[in-house]
């Protein structure tokens, strides 16, 4: 197990380094820089002032040097300063990270609970009205784009019914902060969760239906086990193996989806930060964020690998 | 009886401030022999909901559509130092900071803020400061703070966008060559309430420069390194201003929380708690407005019907800057004035403003049309006349075979429709353009730097002072916009050298008339920003409460009251 973990960890590290280099090159190839973004032609800044600014921000150093400098500092936890808000990137990211983890974590748990439960019921009650309804709803949630769903949720549940706040993660001066946070989480969390839940419903249903027709289940039933026991102890354990892969593969999408959902709901997480930083060409923030998001994604797939190996020890054998 | 009334008043005040519990309040009211309706009203005044309604207000602002090259560095509820670039966080500055002088929200008159009065005589400007002005930490705000602010802004190490406005103060030229920290020899502070500026020559544009300047606290930032002053934690953590509201905290990515400055030199604010939200999407901002979460929200002309349907909602318009077709007059194809005039005749401004802008823009043909006092009466309106456009192009020997790039950078749908309409109007007279949207990638900026661009649709923003026109059309703007007119330069120069407003107006009118005839740009639409405003919850008094986002106009925020 230790060598398996070490191997996976090294894989992850290589991916993180590779991604960081790719991001650097992409940012480098994009026309214009932060000075152009901050000082458009309408700002009437003299070329000398722009040049002084580039010099001061270190933009005139050769690109490979800036990459190496950035990487070196990164290992010490120093991601540099945001060029627009002048705060340390690590501080900005760390103040925003909990909101995103909170949102993505909620969405993940909610989607697994909804998706796996609905999928399993649909499979067990194959061709019943529950099965047809879950199929219909799954396709609906899969087809509706996240931002549209978000706006629809805001319109119905915030504006029309007034049940939930339409934006933000907290209210100023809330008397019950914990409740206030949950209250704010419901709409963006469910919006983000529904697409994954729909996908999981489909996969779980297919997987459970496959397993239910396996010979070893017939054997289990033949030896007199109760149907519930057949299902929980024999069928689902095997049926969930591919589901874990699906969840692991989908986590990056969840983080990506959070960028859009956070914008719609004005959620103060990494997504809105990423969007604004990209608009402003705030390189240190873009690179710092990309790195953090890459690490999150690599970590989540590492966790999935471990979970997979626990459920099915054969994957550890190479 | 009088005694009882007095005691009732004191109970009422205790109720609204929450200093007595509701049970205690009822007990004392009963002891006073008050009737049930009186007791009920006291209890209502003490209820949390009533207290909130009297004291707390949430306003939201557009965090700025940064999709285009006109992008300002702003993001949801993030406070920045205004010195280097500014503009986008002026909503925060207006509430937290104090200025020396500002303009009223309609941009027609200067109003004093920290300055009680000012006198201008030839090359000497004397300001008298309000002795009650204090920083939020209790330190008195003096003329030395203003001097410090001017020195920071004009220090080349600061890279401030606003320093150039003070180039007429003695010592400015020397400071540009000196080591930081620099100080201008022309600034004098004979006492705490008097600031004297000595100018190298009469400069009527000087006061306009203060429209972008908040006073900085010398006792906090005095020792800060000027080159990195914009990175000082002061801006986001230890924010001390002298404006109507005190900084409480920045909730990163969400809002800025403020509280009333009870010592505000123009009178303590009525609103005790103020939250400023900055949305990056109009949809979310309007949904929050519809829900009643905030009293003010940015909107577009597509949302008019929606906002009109909300009870108590009113639509306020403020100048958004003139939408104009920028022409690179240094390109030989556009060097002939007849070609540029033809472009002006070719576009049907009236139809576009009525249909695409839904009336929320006026057709115009001159610079700064919202500054009424400098508008020439005899300006050519360039009413839509495609035949005239064609004949002018023919006279100029126009070769219609080429296609020119026409850049635009506003990401909204209305602009996209306007661009398509303009493309068709221009094609109808034989000027073919390809539309290119600037997504902020920097390609347009590069073309501007290299002078290879042809046409751009955009805006110079709202200019609070006609003196700013020389920034584009005078020697300063020549490198980017290539316009060169001696007649214009001398009219502007004459306007800057006189303090007589009528005389100034005559010279500015002449300068604007020259531009109108020369058409270095085609001025098209006096666009408006639309703001949804809930009159049921907030009253901002008689003065216009909102002005253009990029100017530090005076907003009377200390007089605003929560009405529901």
Interface residues (C-beta under 8 A of the other chain):
Chain A: X30 X31 X32 X33 X36 X37 X38 X39 X40 X41 X42 X43 X44 X45 X46 X47 X49 X52 X53 X56 X81 X84 X85 X86 X87 X92 X95 X96 X99 X151 X154 X155 X158 X159 X162 X165 X166 X167 X168 X169 X170 X172 X173 X263 X264 X265 X266 X267 X268 X269 X272 X273 X275 X276 X277 X279 X280 X281 X282
Chain B: X56 X58 X63 X66 X67 X69 X70 X71 X73 X74 X75 X76 X77 X78 X79 X80 X81 X84 X85 X156 X159 X161 X227 X230 X231 X232 X235 X236 X251 X252 X253 X254 X255 X257 X273 X275 X277 X279 X280 X281 X283 X284 X287 X288 X290 X291 X293 X409 X440 X441 X442 X443 X444 X445 X446 X448 X449 X458 X459 X460 X461 X471 X472 X476 X477 X479 X480
